[in-house]
Amino acid sequence: MSDVRTYPEGVPSWIDLEHRDLDDAMTFYGELFGWTFSDASPADMPSRYVVARLDGREVAALGGPVDAGDSATVSSAWNTYIAVDDAAAVVARVEAAGGRVVVSPADAGDRGRFASCADPDGVPFRLWQARAKPGAQVVNTPGAWNFSDLHAADPAASAAFYTEVFGWSVDDIGFAEMIRRPGYGDHLAATTDPDIHARQAAVQVPPGFADAIAWLAPVEPDEKPHWHVSFTVADRDATVEAVERLGGSVLGQTGTDWTRDALVRDPQGAVFTASQFAPSQSGA
């Protein structure tokens, strides 16, 4: 087994946040999730980029202007990166499927190669061709990334686009549309998570859940289509209290058959979900 978490092509592998005030963002997320930060800013660039770690392992990143006075053009939002083997080949598929390339493939030092794209509805997403840095090294644990979900204006059309580009499968499992990258569960079992199949069978998750990489949902009224980031938390209610104490706001709280969730806005406007796995407390 490997200690390094790797991501096959088509699996979301990294998230980062563009923020108006990077120092404030570090304070908020550091206290909320227990993150520590190290500088990874590109040389000779008018921006800062810091990598967040949880228990010493890379979990996400935050970026922003060097000078807070340059923040007027920054719209605070979380970005989702999808792993690819060849960024140039994938941007060609994006364009062929009706999407748009916003930033052509470019090197990010020795970490990897990235590109910025938009789907046919204009929803931004990014590509990550890993080199030294394969992606998030801790996920699905309190304080770490859980899922990125696609909130789409036309879910069927969005499913067709991403399936053409990445080879995804989209399954209607009754209460939600589950996006799968076939074979991902077996990849995890062979690398960093040998018990995944047995563990999931014990809690009777939906068939194919080991391959799940995201969820697909229609947008709510007055909601713009976007890729939406969720973080795992140990206790939703305690997280809600911490968000408000740190200057954020709670936009809503919901429960499902499996989770207790809170929709949160950070002090600079970036929105995300805090999700507690609680299958015995559905609807709470």
Buried (B, 14 or more C-beta within 10 A) or exposed (E): EEEEBBBBBBBBBBBBBBBBBBEBBBBBBBEBBBBBBEEBBEEEEEBBBBBBBBEEBBBBBBBBBEEEEEBEEBEBBBBBBBBBEEBEEBBEBBEEBBBBBEEEBEEBEEBBBBBBBBBBBEBBBBBBBBEEBBBBBBBBBBBBBBBBBBBBBBBEBBBBBBBBBBEBBBBEBEEBBBBBBEBBBBBBBEBBBEEBBEEBEEEEBBEBBBBBBBBBBBBEEEEEBBBBBBBBBEBBEEBBEBBEEBEBEBEEBBBBEBBBBBBBBBBBBBBBBBBBBBEEBEEB
